[in-house]
Amino acid sequence: MKTYDVAIAGAGPAGITAALRLAQKGLNVLLVERGETPGAKNMFGGMLPNCPIAEELLPGFWEQAPWERHVVKRVLTVIADSSATSFAFEGKNFDTPPYNGYTLFRPIFDKWYAEKAREAGATLLTGCLVENLLQEGNAVSGIRIGRDNGEVKARVTIACDGVLSLLSKKAGICKAPKASDMALGIKALFHLKEEDINERFNLVRRQGVSQEFLGCTEGIRGGGFIYTQTETLSVGLVFHLDSLKKSGIAPYDLFYRFLSLDAVRRILRGARLMEYSAHLLPEGGYKLVPKLFTDGLLLAGDAAALCYTNGLNQEGMNLAMTSGFLAAETIIDAFQKGDFSSRQLSRYEARLKESFVLRDMKTFEKTVDFMHNDRLFSVYPNVVGTIMEEMFRSDGKPRRKIARLSWSALKEAVPIKQVVSDVLEGGKSLL
């Protein structure tokens, strides 16, 4: 039976970050990944928001890392029955280092990142599934991997095994999530020449765009996205799982209808489809975050449900990296004190609460309930379309002021009491 100081299940952003930090501090670390290479099993929409701990881990991180484009433009396109309205923000401050966000390919990025952990001294084991935890009494004492002589002893284990984390359930600190707390993301990767991408999105050099779509899911709670890479586009949809199931519509039917929208079809003109992928995402926000520690075990990344949206920002990978870093810092303290108990490891949760990770998730915890409002994905996008069309229509009739025009469109679509209720609910969750 092999023995390590720390065993980490899952070589994603959280697991690699933890392994790198622990190895830098001289601990004997095993990082286990079920894919043939790190990142091979990951589906990723495309954008990593700036993550300050990256530079702390590796000075010059972003000069070395294999990213595709830095995001300077954010676009929200609202799809109505007969129109599309886009709201765009382009920031000059996002066009100078350190950049605000990066598009990247997880198979390439994760492989590079894991190699940095290996160079620092971590042991990387790929193509192996962590099947169970080892326990001594109530304490986790290691992992069991799916191969002969697969028991590995460790003073501390970090479960970074994804949104459906088997290990957290084995430890008894996490229950199976409900469909209402989960989302399904589907993505297609299209090849398009770099110059064509730059021309269609009005970009130069390595500038990139993140474009989100609302009202494109036929009333199902969810939305669409397009992210620009150097010579490819990541195009996809994300659905709340319970809403998708209730609709009875197949995800691929919705996806092909999304691709046929004028606002999407024009962007993809001449592009070549390369691959499809799909992935489950935690969408329960702060209330879905389970207990993050027990004797000898910590949870990080998607296994800890550290992912959220406030309707404008969708963040997960930066939260995962930060959680891996803070898990490592907690374990370093535990080794200094020789204490791997739940009481000592609880400092991990305290660190997360002090960081932007759980503070942001707490700030926007009510947004999760607000985003379960079906009208946001059906009625209100059409109201936006009606308002914009009436604002620009020239038909020889007297024009109305914008406030009167908007009020009229709302009254025709939604009962006034419901409008007021939605505005108040939205205000509580976002303002």
Buried (B, 14 or more C-beta within 10 A) or exposed (E): EBEBBBBBBBBBBBBBBBBBBBBBBEBBBBBBBBBEBBBBBBBBBBBBBBBEBBBEBBEEBBEEBEBBBBBBBBBBBBBBEEBBBEEEEBEEEBBEEEBBBBBBBBBBBBBBBBEBBBEBBBBBBBEBBBBBBBBEEEBBBBBBBEEEEBBBBBBBBBBBBBBBBBBBBBBEBBEEBEBBBBBBBBBBBBBBEBEBBBEBBEBEEBBBBBBBBBBBBBBBBBBBBBBBBEBBBBBBBBBBBBBBBEBEBEBEEBBEBBBEBEBBEEBBEEBEEEEEBEBBBBBBBBEBBBBBBBBBBBBBBBBBBBBBBBBEBBBBBBBBBBBBBBBBBBBBBBBEEEEBBBEBBBBBBEBBEEBBBBEBBBBBBBBBEBBBBBBBBBBBBBBBBBBBBBEEEEEEEEEEEEEEBBBBBBEEBBEEEBBEEBEEBBEEBBE
